[in-house]
Amino acid sequence: MYTFRLTKKVLYIVSAILGLFLLSALALRFYPTFSKLFAPRSTSPSPTSVPSFDVYAPYNVLILGYGGAGHEGGTLSDSIMVAHIAPKDKRVIFIFIPRDTWVEIPVRSDKNEKYKINNAWAIGSSDTLYPLKEPVYKGEEGPGNLAKYVVGQTIGMPIDYFVAIDFDNFKNAIDAIGGIEVDVTVAWDDYFYPVKGLENETCGKTSGEIATLHSKYSGFDLEKQFECRYEHVHFDKGLNKLDGDTALKFVRSRHSETYGGDFARGEKQQAVLMGIIKRLISLEVVKKIDPFFDQFSKIVKTDANLQTLKDLLTIQVSPSEFEIKTVTLSEANVLVASKSRDGQYILIPKAGDGNWGGVQKFIKDGIEKSP
């Protein structure tokens, strides 16, 4: 996994093909270390260079968002989606996967265990808690390799690349481009958006009162008894101008009575992604591309390499030519709510726990039916 700072010349080349890169979640694929791998004369591919692979063949990019340092469960994936990109057909299909999806994860070379799918990156990140993982799932490359494997097995499609985004710093990148506009489909409120740093506040309650609450409530019902830990967020229907901090609240909110839950969050993430794309392909934002990527390089982890970028830059495409479609896994189609043996809320295939055939067919049909 690498990050690097792009030169202005390359940034302008990239801005010309944002339809390919930014539709796969903010230029997912081009961050090797500049000082080591990107010589000044290599800022753009030679017109006569021969790509090392078929640049028009479809590929899949796993996109993960996680809380980052300072958050409880900071390595758990808040959002999980796959961008299926078909350059020849000029299509991008985003596949949204609920984080509560119940899957098998290889925690040891000889053993799989059941976890929510959002644990894949976290398990790959911890060689201390999971020392007997396969070597490919250890070290710097471990989190991405494990997440790619688990998600690929779930959706029945190989994952070619991954990008993981630290959401806590993602707001800095949005601020660097002057904010974004998001089209909100319905007005909504969340009266229980957690305030960072107040997770353990007693809200003036005594130890006895807290003990009583723990005996009477559990889960979110218990959390709601500590109102000082939360703030009220509101969004109007229609176009909303969001700065980085507000955009982060928009995508991470879970407890709106009218527009809450993980499925609604998938729609919110899509709306923010589209807002970023529209902002970046505008003439005004091209002038601000340097500060955006300055921030972006600090928050992205990916397994792409420089040669991949140079090869893909041989494609001359226009962002407006690409069509975006979405496939969202939910209880409305192929998943059903259930509980794990230890009482966790989980989502399993309607065909039965571990039976992914119907889910994979649903995804395949969604991709093939896209024009």
N, C-alpha and C positions, 0 to 999 in steps of 0.2 A: 504494500500500500504506500502510495506516495502523494505528496502535494507539491505543487510548484507554482511560481508566479509567471504568468504569461506576459510576453512582450506586447506592446501596442499593436504591432503589425499583425501578429497572430490573432489578437482579439478582434481586429476588424475582419479578418478572414472568417473567424468563427461567427461573427455577427451576421455574416452573409448566409450562413447555413444553420441558423438557430432552429429551423424546423426539424433538423436531424438531431442536434445535440441538446437543445433546451427542452424539446418535447420529451426527452429522456431524463427529465428532472435536472435542469440547470447544467447543461454541458457535462454529462456524467463521466466522460471518458478520457480526459486529457490532462492528468496532473502528475507526471513524473517530476523528479527534482530538476529544476531549471539549471542550476549551476553544474550539475554532473552530466546531464543528458541532452541539454538543448543549447547547442552552440549558436552564436549569432547568425551564421550563414544558413542555419536550418530552420528559420522562422516560418517557412512555408514549403510545401512539398514541390519537388520538381515536376513540371507538366509532363515529363516523359517517364516519371517513376512508375514502377509496376507494383501495385498493391500486393501485400503478402497473403491476402485472402479476398474472397468475393465481397466487395464492399456493398453490393446490392442485395446480398442474401439477408433474410430476416435474422434478427438477433434479439435477445432478451436481457434486460437490465433490471436487477433487483434494486429497489430503492427503499432504504430504511431510514426512519427518523427516530432518534432516541434522546432522552432527557439530558444526558451529559453529567459532568461533575456537579456535585451539590444537590442532586436530586435523589430521593429514595428510589431505588431500582433504576438508577441512571443509565444502565446498559440494556435495559429492557426496551424493545422496539415499540414506540408509541404508534408508529404507522408503518405499514408494510404494503408495498405495491410492486408490481412488475410492469415495466414498459416493454411491450412487444413492438419492435420497430421494424417496419417493412419498407426500406428505402425505394425499392423498385416500384412498389404499389403506392408509395407516398402516403402511408398510413401509420399511425401510432395508436395502439390499443393499450390502455392502462387497466391492469387487473388489480383490483383492490381486495386484500385479504384481511379479514378481521384478526386482530391480535389475540383473541381468545380461542382461535381455532386449535383444536386438540390434536397433537401430532406426536410421532415417535422421533426422538432425538438420540443419536449415538453418543452417549455420555462416556462410554468405554469402548475399546476395540472389540469387545465381545458382548456388549450389552447396549440395548436401546431402552430408554425410559420415556414415559408419556409426560409431556409438558405442553403448555400453551406455546404457540408458534413464536410468540414474541420473546421467548427465552433462548432462541437459537443463537442470537448474537451475544447474549449475556454469557451463555455457557462456553461459547468459543472464546470469550474474552478472559475467562478465568482458568488458568492452568493450575492454580493452587487448589481450587475446589474440585476440579475435574482433571486430575493428573494422569489418568489412564486413557485419555482420548487418543484417537489415531493421531500420529504426528502431523498430518495435514491440517488438523483442526487446532493446532497449538501455535503459539508465537504470534508474531505480528499479522500474519495472514490467516490465522485460525478463525477469528470471528466471521470474516467474510466467506471463507470456504465452507464453514459449517452452515451459515445462513443460506448460502446458495444451494447447498445439497438438500437441506430440509425443505425449503420452498420449492425447489425443482421436483422433488419427490411428491410433494403435495399437489402441485398443479399439473404434473405430467409433462413438463417442458424443461429442457436444459437451460440453466442460467449461465449466460456468457460472461457477464460482468456484474459487479455490485457497486453501489455507492451508498455510504452511510453518512447521514447528516446529523450533526449535533444541533438539535432544535434550539437550545438555549442561546447559542451564538448565531443561529440562522437569522435572528432578528437584525443583527448588525449588517448583514448583506442586504436585507430589504431597505434598511435605512440608507445604505450607501447609494441606492438608486432612486432615492427620494420618495420611497413608499410605493404602494400599489393600489389599484382600484379593484374591488371584488364585488361581484354581482350576488347579492344575498337574496335567495329565493323566498324566504319567509322571515319576518321579524321574530327575534327570539331573545330570551333572557336566560342567564345562568346565575343563580344566586349562591352557588357553591363552587366558585372557581378558586382553587387553592392559592394562597399567598406564600410565595417562597420564603422560607425561614420561620414560618409560624406553624410548622407541622406538629409540633409538640406543645403548643401553647395550652395552658389549662383554662384560659378564658375566665379566670376568677373563681373557678370551682375548687372546692376542697378535695383532699384525697379521698374522703369518705363519699362525697358526691360523685366523684369519678368512678369509684368502685361500684356504686349503685348503678350508674349508667352502663358500665361494662356488663353488669349482670342482667340488665334489661334489654340491651340492644347489641347488635353486631353489624359488621359490614358498614355500608354507607349510612344506614339508620343511626349507627353509633357516631359516625363522623359528623353528621348534621347537628349533633348536640353541642358541638364546639364551633359556634358560628363565627367567632373572631378569627378563625383560621382561614376564612374565605372572604372573597369580595364579589360584588355584583357586576357582571358584564352584560351589556346590551348591544344588539345590532339591529338597525332598521332594515326593512325590506328595500331592495334596490341597490344602486351603486354606493359602496362605502369606501372612503379613502382610508387606508390602513397604514400606520407606521409599523416598524418591526415588532415592537412589543405587543401592539394590538393584534397584528396578524398571528403572532404566536398564541395569544389567548383564543383567537378565532378557531384555529385548527386543533387546539388541545382541549377545548371545553368538552365536557362529557355529560353535564347534569342539567341541561335545559329540558324542561318539561314538554316543550313543543318541538325542539329540534336537538335532541341529545342522543347519547349512545354512540357506540363505535361506528355504526353504519352511517349516521349523519356526519361523523367526523371524516369519513372517507370522502363524502361529498364536499365538505369544507376544504379538505386538503386539495381536492381537485380544483376548486374555485380559486384558491390561493395560487396554485401552480399556474393556472391560466392567467391570473393577474400578473404574475412575474413574467411570463412569456410575453404577454402583450406589452408590458413596460419595457422589456429589454429590446424588443424589435422596433421600438419607436426611435425616430431620429434623435430625439432628445437624450435618450438613455445611452445611445452609442457613445455620446460624449462623456458619459459617466461610467463607462465600462471598467476603467482601471480601478477605481475604489471598490466597485462591486467585487471584482475578482481578488483584490487584496484581502477582502473579508472572506470570500468563498474558499480560498486556498487554506484558510485556517480551520475550517469546519468540516471539510470533506475528507473521507477516506474511500479509496477506490483501488481496484486491482487492474485498472487499465494501464497501458504503457504508451510511450511516445510514438512508437511506430504505428500503433492503432490509430492514433489521432492523425498522423501524417497521411496514412492510407485513406482514411475517411474524408480528409480534406480534399481528396481528388474528386469527390462528388460535387458537382455544381448544381445546387438546388435552391429553391426559394422557400422560405418558411410558410408563405401563404399557400403553397401547393399541398401541404400536408393536412390530412384530415385526422381529427382526434376522436376516438371512440373509447368507451369505458365498459368494463365487465366487472360487476361488483358481486362478490359472494355474500349471501345473506340468508336470513331465515325466510325471505320471500321467494327464494329459489331452491338452493341445494343444501342448505345447512339447517340444523335444528338445535335448539338450546338443550343443554343437559347439565349434569353435575358430575364432577370427578369423585373418586372414592373419598377424597379428603374434603369434599364439599365445595370445591371451586366451581364457579360458573364457567362453562365451556361450550364450544360449538363443535358439533360433529356432523359428518355427512348424513343426510336423510336416509341414505341406504344402509347406514350402520357405522359404528365406530371403526375407523381404519379403512373403510370401503370408499376409496377415492375415485372409482370409475365414473360415477355420475357427475361428480364435480369436474373432473378432467374433461369429460365430454361437453359439459356446459361451457367451459372455457374455450375449448376447440371450436364449438359451434359459434360462439360469440365472435371469435377471431375470423372464422371463415365467412360468416354472414356479413361482416363489415364490408362496405363497398370499397 
